[in-house]
Amino acid sequence: MSSTHLQPADFPREPQHATVPSFDGTVLHYDVYDLPSPSAVIVVPGFWRDRRHPAMVRLARFLNAEGYRSVVVDPRGHGDTGGTYGFNLHEHHDVAAVANDLLQRNATISSLTLIGFSYGGAVAVSTIARHDLPISSLLLISSVADFDMIMPRINPFTIHRHIALSQALKRPHFEWSMRKSPKLRAVDDIAQVHVPVCLIHVKNDWLIGHQHSVALYEAASEPKELHLLDIEGNYHADRIFNVASESIEPIVREFLGRHTPR
């Protein structure tokens, strides 16, 4: 642990809940796990994850423990946020709206880091590429590079490890004609990202193959780093923190320590 590691008693007991309208009037919800820090780490969950999902809360607490103010967004169509999820169409406007609202509410924040999971990674890339924000770094975990590259490897004998029944009971609002709907390609937008980028992916991820992170890494500008984790189970996105925290947490800690002020 770093020298700035905090104890649970130092954490805010409950996150501060905030809302802000997006460009089209959609009301966005986000939570701030506040700490005195010049930076805010904004977490963009993947599809079918909202800001109060246990994995997102756990990550927010981990970031607090490392000395960072953490922010978790309800993506469009998820949780309390309205609208329809478009798989990286309008979502970059939403994250930018949250980022700007956060900066206006707290003048002590001078830099932002984005952490994106799965399709939230694609959204994070497009947010930085298309908006003028004080970004210090970008961390992508099991990120999508291009919708057309998605080819899930579904094993009926192990699918229960990856998808919980509770997910099916809390379905987001999304574009049902997703395969034909217009989308932004993160693999195109990442060339316009000019901050340090860290990509983390499990080899042979069951849902989003690690080729996505390889494609993003090859298209990204320096400085950049790619970590392909050889972990049994083919786990995706935030599940890595549950099953292989000893592998992923040091990478996250060291990358943020180098590029995100505390």
Kinemage of the C-alpha trace (Angstrom):
@kinemage 1
@onewidth
@group {chain A} dominant
@subgroup {mainchain}
@vectorlist {calphas} color= white
{ca met a 1} P 0.000 0.000 0.000
{ca ser a 2} L 1.087 3.563 -0.618
{ca ser a 3} L 1.985 5.940 2.184
{ca thr a 4} L -1.298 7.794 1.587
{ca his a 5} L -3.377 4.689 2.218
{ca leu a 6} L -6.350 5.587 4.411
{ca gln a 7} L -8.260 3.508 6.906
{ca pro a 8} L -12.005 2.799 6.562
{ca ala a 9} L -12.758 5.261 9.369
{ca asp a 10} L -11.382 8.024 7.142
{ca phe a 11} L -13.876 7.316 4.345
{ca pro a 12} L -17.101 9.269 3.900
{ca arg a 13} L -19.887 7.161 5.402
{ca glu a 14} L -22.224 7.737 2.470
{ca pro a 15} L -21.495 9.136 -0.971
{ca gln a 16} L -22.834 12.527 -1.920
{ca his a 17} L -25.552 12.090 -4.530
{ca ala a 18} L -25.774 14.629 -7.344
{ca thr a 19} L -27.659 15.127 -10.602
{ca val a 20} L -26.999 17.119 -13.739
{ca pro a 21} L -28.847 17.358 -17.083
{ca ser a 22} L -27.099 16.099 -20.199
{ca phe a 23} L -27.155 17.831 -23.585
{ca asp a 24} L -30.640 16.485 -24.385
{ca gly a 25} L -32.184 17.077 -20.969
{ca thr a 26} L -31.637 13.525 -19.694
{ca val a 27} L -31.060 13.750 -15.938
{ca leu a 28} L -27.816 12.018 -14.969
{ca his a 29} L -27.181 10.647 -11.478
{ca tyr a 30} L -23.770 10.218 -9.913
{ca asp a 31} L -22.211 9.616 -6.505
{ca val a 32} L -19.172 11.375 -5.040
{ca tyr a 33} L -17.088 9.571 -2.431
{ca asp a 34} L -15.417 12.743 -1.299
{ca leu a 35} L -11.923 13.219 0.078
{ca pro a 36} L -9.635 16.269 0.036
{ca ser a 37} L -7.656 15.751 -3.164
{ca pro a 38} L -6.759 17.858 -6.218
{ca ser a 39} L -8.020 15.001 -8.397
{ca ala a 40} L -11.261 13.167 -8.967
{ca val a 41} L -11.331 9.662 -10.412
{ca ile a 42} L -14.530 9.229 -12.415
{ca val a 43} L -15.669 5.635 -12.874
{ca val a 44} L -17.714 4.827 -15.996
{ca pro a 45} L -19.381 1.425 -15.444
{ca gly a 46} L -19.964 -1.031 -18.239
{ca phe a 47} L -23.288 -2.132 -19.685
{ca trp a 48} L -25.694 -3.528 -17.067
{ca arg a 49} L -23.825 -1.904 -14.163
{ca asp a 50} L -25.080 1.081 -12.202
{ca arg a 51} L -23.380 3.322 -9.660
{ca arg a 52} L -24.680 1.342 -6.662
{ca his a 53} L -23.612 -2.075 -7.922
{ca pro a 54} L -21.454 -3.693 -5.202
{ca ala a 55} L -18.446 -3.872 -7.534
{ca met a 56} L -18.640 -0.129 -8.219
{ca val a 57} L -18.990 0.708 -4.519
{ca arg a 58} L -16.033 -1.529 -3.732
{ca leu a 59} L -13.905 0.221 -6.369
{ca ala a 60} L -14.897 3.636 -5.021
{ca arg a 61} L -13.756 2.567 -1.536
{ca phe a 62} L -10.511 1.185 -2.947
{ca leu a 63} L -9.836 4.543 -4.613
{ca asn a 64} L -10.633 6.324 -1.346
{ca ala a 65} L -8.157 4.070 0.428
{ca glu a 66} L -5.511 5.175 -2.054
{ca gly a 67} L -6.219 8.821 -1.268
{ca tyr a 68} L -8.423 9.766 -4.232
{ca arg a 69} L -11.823 11.407 -4.426
{ca ser a 70} L -13.922 8.905 -6.404
{ca val a 71} L -17.025 9.441 -8.495
{ca val a 72} L -19.290 6.749 -9.954
{ca val a 73} L -21.735 7.539 -12.757
{ca asp a 74} L -25.077 5.934 -13.568
{ca pro a 75} L -24.773 5.418 -17.335
{ca arg a 76} L -27.641 6.495 -19.540
{ca gly a 77} L -30.481 3.994 -19.203
{ca his a 78} L -29.051 2.516 -15.989
{ca gly a 79} L -29.892 2.948 -12.321
{ca asp a 80} L -31.620 6.278 -11.727
{ca thr a 81} L -30.431 7.899 -14.953
{ca gly a 82} L -33.013 8.200 -17.718
{ca gly a 83} L -32.639 7.801 -21.432
{ca thr a 84} L -31.670 4.822 -23.564
{ca tyr a 85} L -28.188 3.306 -23.629
{ca gly a 86} L -26.720 3.666 -27.105
{ca phe a 87} L -23.456 1.708 -26.793
{ca asn a 88} L -21.229 4.768 -27.192
{ca leu a 89} L -23.392 7.165 -29.125
{ca his a 90} L -24.471 9.978 -26.765
{ca glu a 91} L -22.876 8.670 -23.580
{ca his a 92} L -19.722 10.752 -23.977
{ca his a 93} L -21.874 13.883 -23.575
{ca asp a 94} L -23.171 12.427 -20.312
{ca val a 95} L -19.737 11.768 -18.795
{ca ala a 96} L -18.576 15.225 -19.893
{ca ala a 97} L -21.651 16.778 -18.247
{ca val a 98} L -20.857 14.995 -14.975
{ca ala a 99} L -17.202 16.035 -15.199
{ca asn a 100} L -18.051 19.690 -15.790
{ca asp a 101} L -20.670 19.690 -13.037
{ca leu a 102} L -18.133 18.204 -10.640
{ca leu a 103} L -15.568 20.871 -11.522
{ca gln a 104} L -18.118 23.653 -11.032
{ca arg a 105} L -19.202 22.300 -7.653
{ca asn a 106} L -15.657 21.923 -6.293
{ca ala a 107} L -13.019 24.493 -7.192
{ca thr a 108} L -10.289 22.426 -5.497
{ca ile a 109} L -10.409 19.784 -8.237
{ca ser a 110} L -7.748 20.528 -10.842
{ca ser a 111} L -7.474 17.205 -12.688
{ca leu a 112} L -9.628 14.234 -13.619
{ca thr a 113} L -8.872 10.589 -14.290
{ca leu a 114} L -11.374 8.351 -16.049
{ca ile a 115} L -11.686 4.636 -15.354
{ca gly a 116} L -13.843 2.783 -17.856
{ca phe a 117} L -15.063 -0.800 -17.685
{ca ser a 118} L -16.077 -2.771 -20.780
{ca tyr a 119} L -18.349 -0.497 -22.867
{ca gly a 120} L -17.719 2.195 -20.276
{ca gly a 121} L -14.126 2.099 -21.481
{ca ala a 122} L -15.234 2.976 -25.011
{ca val a 123} L -17.339 5.809 -23.588
{ca ala a 124} L -14.384 7.082 -21.542
{ca val a 125} L -12.168 7.138 -24.653
{ca ser a 126} L -14.739 9.115 -26.658
{ca thr a 127} L -15.306 11.515 -23.757
{ca ile a 128} L -11.650 12.498 -23.611
{ca ala a 129} L -11.299 12.606 -27.394
{ca arg a 130} L -14.342 14.843 -27.914
{ca his a 131} L -14.406 17.181 -24.893
{ca asp a 132} L -12.011 19.731 -23.423
{ca leu a 133} L -11.499 18.479 -19.883
{ca pro a 134} L -8.504 18.628 -17.482
{ca ile a 135} L -7.712 14.918 -17.821
{ca ser a 136} L -4.547 13.553 -16.226
{ca ser a 137} L -4.869 9.872 -17.171
{ca leu a 138} L -7.126 7.147 -18.541
{ca leu a 139} L -7.478 3.594 -17.211
{ca leu a 140} L -9.352 1.049 -19.338
{ca ile a 141} L -10.377 -2.348 -17.969
{ca ser a 142} L -11.676 -4.974 -20.419
{ca ser a 143} L -12.543 -2.113 -22.740
{ca val a 144} L -14.511 -2.391 -25.981
{ca ala a 145} L -12.658 -1.135 -29.048
{ca asp a 146} L -15.383 -1.646 -31.638
{ca phe a 147} L -18.883 -3.128 -31.363
{ca asp a 148} L -18.316 -5.231 -34.493
{ca met a 149} L -15.404 -6.998 -32.780
{ca ile a 150} L -17.569 -8.381 -29.968
{ca met a 151} L -17.800 -12.188 -30.144
{ca pro a 152} L -18.711 -13.685 -26.739
{ca arg a 153} L -17.299 -17.102 -25.858
{ca ile a 154} L -20.269 -18.553 -23.945
{ca asn a 155} L -19.709 -21.769 -22.017
{ca pro a 156} L -23.030 -23.042 -20.557
{ca phe a 157} L -21.145 -24.808 -17.783
{ca thr a 158} L -19.369 -21.690 -16.505
{ca ile a 159} L -21.719 -18.830 -17.434
{ca his a 160} L -23.021 -18.744 -13.843
{ca arg a 161} L -19.605 -17.412 -12.767
{ca his a 162} L -20.123 -14.304 -14.866
{ca ile a 163} L -23.828 -13.383 -14.875
{ca ala a 164} L -25.873 -13.246 -11.680
{ca leu a 165} L -29.653 -13.670 -11.579
{ca ser a 166} L -29.903 -10.249 -9.909
{ca gln a 167} L -28.655 -8.665 -13.148
{ca ala a 168} L -31.559 -10.072 -15.143
{ca leu a 169} L -33.987 -8.608 -12.619
{ca lys a 170} L -32.666 -5.056 -13.058
{ca arg a 171} L -32.505 -4.615 -16.798
{ca pro a 172} L -31.286 -1.290 -18.225
{ca his a 173} L -32.996 0.614 -21.025
{ca phe a 174} L -30.999 0.072 -24.193
{ca glu a 175} L -31.235 0.212 -27.955
{ca trp a 176} L -32.710 -3.160 -29.007
{ca ser a 177} L -31.523 -2.727 -32.600
{ca met a 178} L -28.014 -2.255 -31.197
{ca arg a 179} L -26.276 -4.151 -33.981
{ca lys a 180} L -27.556 -1.746 -36.640
{ca ser a 181} L -27.657 1.467 -34.596
{ca pro a 182} L -24.976 4.170 -35.095
{ca lys a 183} L -22.065 4.116 -32.648
{ca leu a 184} L -18.710 5.740 -32.076
{ca arg a 185} L -15.660 3.497 -32.360
{ca ala a 186} L -13.229 3.874 -29.479
{ca val a 187} L -10.473 2.443 -31.647
{ca asp a 188} L -10.870 5.520 -33.881
{ca asp a 189} L -11.251 8.066 -31.076
{ca ile a 190} L -8.278 6.922 -28.998
{ca ala a 191} L -5.864 8.576 -31.434
{ca gln a 192} L -7.209 11.895 -30.100
{ca val a 193} L -6.422 10.971 -26.489
{ca his a 194} L -3.176 12.633 -25.419
{ca val a 195} L -2.821 11.550 -21.788
{ca pro a 196} L -1.211 8.436 -20.271
{ca val a 197} L -3.319 5.348 -20.984
{ca cys a 198} L -3.315 2.017 -19.147
{ca leu a 199} L -5.178 -0.968 -20.580
{ca ile a 200} L -5.901 -4.092 -18.524
{ca his a 201} L -7.532 -7.219 -19.926
{ca val a 202} L -7.746 -10.890 -19.009
{ca lys a 203} L -6.558 -13.169 -21.805
{ca asn a 204} L -9.489 -14.803 -23.578
{ca asp a 205} L -12.068 -12.741 -21.691
{ca trp a 206} L -15.368 -14.592 -22.196
{ca leu a 207} L -17.306 -11.478 -23.309
{ca ile a 208} L -14.884 -8.918 -24.727
{ca gly a 209} L -11.800 -10.603 -26.141
{ca his a 210} L -8.410 -9.187 -25.210
{ca gln a 211} L -7.939 -8.305 -28.889
{ca his a 212} L -10.001 -5.195 -28.106
{ca ser a 213} L -7.336 -3.872 -25.729
{ca val a 214} L -4.577 -4.854 -28.146
{ca ala a 215} L -6.292 -2.842 -30.914
{ca leu a 216} L -6.747 0.162 -28.622
{ca tyr a 217} L -3.134 -0.040 -27.459
{ca glu a 218} L -1.825 -0.137 -31.034
{ca ala a 219} L -3.917 2.914 -31.990
{ca ala a 220} L -3.129 4.920 -28.837
{ca ser a 221} L -0.453 7.571 -28.480
{ca glu a 222} L 2.418 7.339 -26.004
{ca pro a 223} L 2.657 7.093 -23.060
{ca lys a 224} L 0.680 3.876 -22.945
{ca glu a 225} L 0.842 0.483 -21.292
{ca leu a 226} L -0.929 -2.819 -21.861
{ca his a 227} L -1.393 -5.539 -19.234
{ca leu a 228} L -2.765 -8.884 -20.445
{ca leu a 229} L -3.476 -10.992 -17.371
{ca asp a 230} L -3.210 -14.764 -17.569
{ca ile a 231} L -5.970 -15.603 -15.079
{ca glu a 232} L -7.958 -18.819 -15.113
{ca gly a 233} L -11.670 -18.289 -15.591
{ca asn a 234} L -11.773 -15.793 -18.495
{ca tyr a 235} L -13.245 -13.103 -16.240
{ca his a 236} L -14.489 -9.769 -17.550
{ca ala a 237} L -14.300 -6.184 -16.280
{ca asp a 238} L -15.015 -5.563 -12.584
{ca arg a 239} L -15.129 -9.303 -11.856
{ca ile a 240} L -11.322 -9.265 -12.034
{ca phe a 241} L -11.223 -7.282 -8.786
{ca asn a 242} L -13.166 -10.048 -7.033
{ca val a 243} L -11.229 -13.051 -8.308
{ca ala a 244} L -7.747 -11.617 -8.876
{ca ser a 245} L -7.358 -8.480 -6.772
{ca glu a 246} L -3.713 -9.354 -6.129
{ca ser a 247} L -3.055 -9.068 -9.873
{ca ile a 248} L -5.079 -6.000 -10.828
{ca glu a 249} L -4.913 -3.756 -7.762
{ca pro a 250} L -1.111 -3.191 -7.910
{ca ile a 251} L -1.376 -2.190 -11.581
{ca val a 252} L -4.149 0.306 -10.832
{ca arg a 253} L -2.337 1.625 -7.757
{ca glu a 254} L 0.981 2.130 -9.544
{ca phe a 255} L -0.537 3.733 -12.659
{ca leu a 256} L -2.631 6.197 -10.663
{ca gly a 257} L 0.335 6.893 -8.382
{ca arg a 258} L 2.399 7.982 -11.373
{ca his a 259} L -0.214 10.007 -13.231
{ca thr a 260} L -3.026 11.164 -10.901
{ca pro a 261} L -2.130 13.807 -8.282
{ca arg a 262} L -3.197 13.222 -4.674
